[in-house]
Amino acid sequence: MERPARAGGCPRPGSLVAVAEFFLDDRGQALRVTWHAEDGMAILGVWRGEECVGTVRLGADEARRLAGFLQGAIPEPTESPTA
């Protein structure tokens, strides 16, 4: 598998990764999260259009800590009563 790093730590567009998710915000910026099992690392990249403007690399323990934080911080949706 091709290692998706380039100058600045941003993945190359079209590079191969095992697992990836994109999250788009209301400003048109995106967060691309990729998991690299061979390195035991998650890379979170901030994208503006076709340009990666920054990344954060998290080892497996830190990625689990981030996931746990989000799960604990975001309340479960409440069921609305049916009429």
PASEBA-1860 file (N, C-alpha, C; in nm, 3 decimals):
! residues 83
1> MERPARAG> 0.084/-0.118/0.000/0.000/0.000/0.000/0.088/0.124/0.000 ~ 0.051/0.220/-0.079/0.127/0.344/-0.089/0.109/0.427/0.037 ~ 0.216/0.481/0.089/0.210/0.568/0.207/0.162/0.706/0.162 ~ 0.052/0.758/0.220/-0.011/0.878/0.167/0.042/1.010/0.223 ~ 0.170/1.020/0.250/0.222/1.146/0.303/0.292/1.226/0.194 ~ 0.294/1.356/0.212/0.370/1.445/0.125/0.416/1.562/0.210 ~ 0.481/1.657/0.151/0.529/1.773/0.225/0.415/1.833/0.306 ~ 0.439/1.863/0.431/0.336/1.919/0.517/0.251/1.814/0.584
9> GCPRPGSL> 0.268/1.687/0.551/0.194/1.581/0.615/0.058/1.553/0.557 ~ 0.017/1.624/0.453/-0.115/1.603/0.393/-0.111/1.485/0.298 ~ -0.213/1.401/0.302/-0.219/1.290/0.207/-0.230/1.342/0.064 ~ -0.170/1.269/-0.027/-0.182/1.304/-0.169/-0.322/1.273/-0.216 ~ -0.385/1.362/-0.295/-0.516/1.328/-0.350/-0.508/1.198/-0.428 ~ -0.601/1.110/-0.407/-0.603/0.983/-0.478/-0.512/0.877/-0.418 ~ -0.442/0.906/-0.307/-0.355/0.804/-0.249/-0.437/0.696/-0.182 ~ -0.377/0.578/-0.173/-0.447/0.463/-0.120/-0.441/0.461/0.032
17> VAVAEFFL> -0.555/0.445/0.094/-0.564/0.427/0.238/-0.667/0.318/0.265 ~ -0.653/0.251/0.378/-0.743/0.140/0.408/-0.882/0.189/0.447 ~ -0.890/0.291/0.529/-1.018/0.340/0.580/-1.014/0.492/0.577 ~ -1.121/0.555/0.523/-1.127/0.701/0.521/-1.272/0.746/0.536 ~ -1.289/0.858/0.604/-1.420/0.922/0.619/-1.400/1.071/0.596 ~ -1.502/1.135/0.537/-1.502/1.279/0.516/-1.616/1.341/0.594 ~ -1.592/1.457/0.653/-1.694/1.531/0.726/-1.690/1.674/0.673 ~ -1.800/1.720/0.616/-1.809/1.853/0.556/-1.882/1.948/0.650
25> DDRGQALR> -1.827/2.068/0.672/-1.898/2.164/0.756/-1.974/2.264/0.670 ~ -2.048/2.353/0.735/-2.133/2.447/0.662/-2.055/2.557/0.591 ~ -1.923/2.564/0.612/-1.839/2.661/0.542/-1.774/2.603/0.418 ~ -1.797/2.474/0.394/-1.736/2.410/0.279/-1.599/2.350/0.306 ~ -1.555/2.354/0.431/-1.429/2.289/0.467/-1.459/2.144/0.503 ~ -1.360/2.062/0.489/-1.380/1.920/0.517/-1.273/1.870/0.611 ~ -1.311/1.771/0.690/-1.218/1.696/0.773/-1.210/1.557/0.711 ~ -1.092/1.518/0.671/-1.070/1.383/0.618/-0.995/1.305/0.725
33> VTWHAEDG> -1.053/1.194/0.766/-0.992/1.110/0.868/-0.955/0.978/0.802 ~ -0.828/0.943/0.810/-0.783/0.817/0.752/-0.715/0.733/0.861 ~ -0.735/0.603/0.853/-0.671/0.509/0.946/-0.566/0.432/0.869 ~ -0.445/0.430/0.921/-0.331/0.362/0.859/-0.287/0.250/0.951 ~ -0.344/0.132/0.928/-0.320/0.017/1.016/-0.172/-0.019/1.022 ~ -0.101/-0.006/0.909/0.040/-0.046/0.908/0.124/0.041/1.000 ~ 0.078/0.165/1.027/0.149/0.255/1.116/0.080/0.270/1.251 ~ -0.041/0.211/1.266/-0.118/0.227/1.389/-0.150/0.373/1.415
41> MAILGVWR> -0.191/0.444/1.309/-0.206/0.588/1.318/-0.329/0.637/1.243 ~ -0.396/0.736/1.301/-0.503/0.808/1.232/-0.447/0.943/1.189 ~ -0.482/0.986/1.069/-0.443/1.118/1.022/-0.570/1.197/0.997 ~ -0.581/1.312/1.065/-0.694/1.402/1.048/-0.644/1.519/0.964 ~ -0.702/1.537/0.846/-0.660/1.644/0.757/-0.773/1.744/0.736 ~ -0.740/1.872/0.739/-0.838/1.977/0.712/-0.819/2.019/0.566 ~ -0.930/2.018/0.491/-0.928/2.047/0.348/-1.015/2.168/0.317 ~ -0.964/2.255/0.233/-1.041/2.365/0.175/-1.043/2.340/0.025
49> GEECVGTV> -1.156/2.296/-0.023/-1.163/2.257/-0.164/-1.071/2.139/-0.188 ~ -0.983/2.154/-0.284/-0.888/2.047/-0.320/-0.756/2.058/-0.246 ~ -0.744/2.154/-0.152/-0.617/2.179/-0.085/-0.621/2.135/0.061 ~ -0.526/2.051/0.098/-0.508/2.013/0.238/-0.431/2.126/0.306 ~ -0.490/2.184/0.410/-0.426/2.298/0.476/-0.364/2.263/0.611 ~ -0.381/2.139/0.657/-0.317/2.099/0.782/-0.358/1.959/0.824 ~ -0.273/1.897/0.902/-0.301/1.762/0.951/-0.263/1.749/1.097 ~ -0.324/1.648/1.160/-0.286/1.603/1.293/-0.275/1.452/1.284
57> RLGADEAR> -0.167/1.398/1.335/-0.145/1.253/1.336/-0.163/1.203/1.479 ~ -0.251/1.104/1.493/-0.278/1.047/1.625/-0.244/0.899/1.625 ~ -0.167/0.857/1.725/-0.144/0.715/1.743/-0.273/0.648/1.789 ~ -0.274/0.517/1.791/-0.395/0.442/1.824/-0.454/0.481/1.960 ~ -0.370/0.497/2.061/-0.421/0.533/2.194/-0.487/0.670/2.194 ~ -0.425/0.766/2.126/-0.481/0.901/2.119/-0.609/0.904/2.036 ~ -0.614/0.825/1.929/-0.736/0.817/1.846/-0.851/0.758/1.927 ~ -0.822/0.655/2.007/-0.925/0.597/2.094/-0.971/0.699/2.199
65> RLAGFLQG> -0.877/0.777/2.252/-0.911/0.879/2.350/-1.002/0.985/2.288 ~ -0.971/1.028/2.165/-1.055/1.124/2.095/-1.195/1.067/2.071 ~ -1.203/0.943/2.024/-1.333/0.880/2.001/-1.413/0.870/2.131 ~ -1.348/0.831/2.240/-1.416/0.822/2.369/-1.464/0.958/2.417 ~ -1.382/1.061/2.397/-1.422/1.196/2.435/-1.548/1.237/2.361 ~ -1.550/1.218/2.229/-1.666/1.256/2.150/-1.790/1.177/2.190 ~ -1.773/1.047/2.211/-1.888/0.965/2.253/-1.944/1.011/2.386 ~ -1.858/1.046/2.480/-1.904/1.089/2.611/-1.959/1.231/2.613
73> AIPEPTES> -1.909/1.316/2.524/-1.949/1.457/2.525/-2.078/1.483/2.450 ~ -2.110/1.402/2.353/-2.228/1.426/2.270/-2.344/1.346/2.329 ~ -2.450/1.417/2.370/-2.564/1.346/2.429/-2.637/1.262/2.326 ~ -2.697/1.155/2.374/-2.779/1.071/2.288/-2.901/1.151/2.243 ~ -2.948/1.129/2.121/-3.070/1.200/2.080/-3.187/1.150/2.163 ~ -3.273/1.242/2.197/-3.393/1.203/2.273/-3.503/1.169/2.177 ~ -3.579/1.070/2.212/-3.691/1.030/2.128/-3.805/1.127/2.150 ~ -3.863/1.172/2.040/-3.978/1.260/2.053/-4.103/1.174/2.064
81> PTA> -4.197/1.214/2.148/-4.319/1.135/2.163/-4.398/1.131/2.034 ~ -4.452/1.017/2.003/-4.535/1.004/1.883/-4.677/1.050/1.914 ~ -4.736/1.117/1.819/-4.872/1.169/1.841/-4.977/1.072/1.797
END
